[in-house]
Amino acid sequence: MVLRSFDGTTPTVHESAYVDETAVVIGDVTIEKDASVWPQTTLRGDSGAIVVREGANVQDNAVCHEGCEIGPYATIGHTAIVHAATVGERATVGMSATVLDGAHVGERSIVAAGSVVTEETQIPPKTIAVGTPATVRDEVEDSPWAYAGDHYVELARQHQQTSERID
């Protein structure tokens, strides 16, 4: 992994967190217990703090920038962008979705793949938001996606224990 300080601030990574060696983590970034940051992900905390809470996962090629909070056991899907926004506990931001400045994705909500949550939008808890701009389509009572974070905690442990670089 590339850990780089910026303007005197160094990232903090909990000893149990998994951060892939190809991930880039810069500046004011905190990665909490059992969180995971996957290949080619960028967490750039040069214009505001980024916090990846306990058990959260930020998947391959995702980008978080300019003051974000990724809630406990939340999932940020492959190539998703979270910019100056908040993603609630056990929420899911689908693959290639974008969540923009000041937006808030509620607890256990889902932002569908490819959707764009525009600035200052509030996605209520336990709903699914779809489209560009993303609008709430339906309520979600007990989605299996709310438990993706648990799966990724286990998958990260497996990577920590069994992955071996082969050059």
Protein Blocks (a to p, Z undefined) as FASTA:
>chain_A
ZZddeehiacdddfkbccdfkbccehjadddehiacdehiacddfbbccdddehiacdeh
iaceehiaddehiacdehiacehiacdehiacdehiacdehiacdehiacdehiacdehi
acdehiacedjddddfbdcfbdcklmmmmmmmmmmmmmmmmgccdZZ
